[in-house]
Amino acid sequence: HGGVSGLFDYGPTGSAVKNNLVAAWREFFVVEDGMLEVACPAVTPEVVLAASGHVQRFTDLMVRDLVSGECFRADKLLLEACAAFPPPTPAAAAVAAAGVHGA
């Protein structure tokens, strides 16, 4: 089907088998031996994202907080900021629609 080497999609049964295998592995190596677990990000090649339409259709602008380093979607931040302001009065909406700017 033109898949990318090393990446797999699991159906419901495959997901259950995989989850059971991971749980058994975790129980044996992490819990019983008192080890610390580390999770790493999943990396998907660009060709997979392009084939699924993600590259062409998703263009969310991201911004980074300079203090914490945390990333946010810019459109969500704007919506939250705008929600803090009261809605415009009918007169203000009419002025804005007419393109008239006050001093």
N, C-alpha and C positions, 0 to 999 in steps of 0.2 A: 503494500500500500504506500510505499514511498516514505516510510517512517525514518526517523533519525536514530542512528545507532546508540544504544544505551538508555533510551527513554521508553518507558512502558506506560500504557493506560490499563488499569484493571477494572473489570466489571464488578458487580456486586459480590460474586463468589470469590473472585481473585482478591478483592479488597479484604474480605473476611479472612481468607487464608493468610494474606500478607500481615494483617493486624495481629492474628494469632501467633504467627512466627516472630514478629517483633516483640510481642508481649512475653513469649517464652525466652527469647534472647535476653530481654531486659531483666527478667526474673533471675536468670542464671548468671549473667555477667555483672549486672549492676546491683541488684538488691542483695543477692547472696554474698557477693564479694565486697559489698560496701563501697563500690566504685562510684565515681562521679560521672554523670551523663552529660554529653555535649551535643547540641543540635546545630546543624549547619544549614545554610540556605540551599534551596533547590535552584539549580541553574538550568535555564532553558535556552537552547540555541536560538538565534535570531530567525533562522529559517522556519522553526516551528511556530513562533509568534507571527511571522509573516503569513504562513499558510492558514492560520486560524483567523486572520483578519485583525489581530491585535495591533500590529504595526501601523496599518493604514487607518484604522478607525479610532484608536485611543490616543489622544494627544493631550492628556491632562497636564497642565502647567503645575510644576511643583516648586515650592519655596522652602528654604531652610531657615530655622530659627538660629540666629548667629550666636545666641548664648548657650542653648541646650544642644544644638546640632540636629534637633528633630525635624523631620520633613513633613510638610502638609500640602494638600491640594489647594492651590490658590483660589479656585472657585468656591470651595467650601468655606475658607476663611472670609472671603468677601460676603457670602451669604450670612454668616454669623455676625459679621460687623454691621451689615446693613439692618439686620433684625433688631439691633440695639437702638436704632433710631425710630421715632414715631413715623407713621405713614404721612405723606405730604397732604396738605389741605387741598381742596379742590382748586383754590386760587393759585397755589404754588404749582400744582400739576399743570394748570393751563398756561402759566408763564413758561414752564419748562418745555411744554409741547410747542409753544410758539417760538422757542429759541431766543427768548429775551433774557438777558442777564442783568441782574440788579447790581448796584454799586455796593 
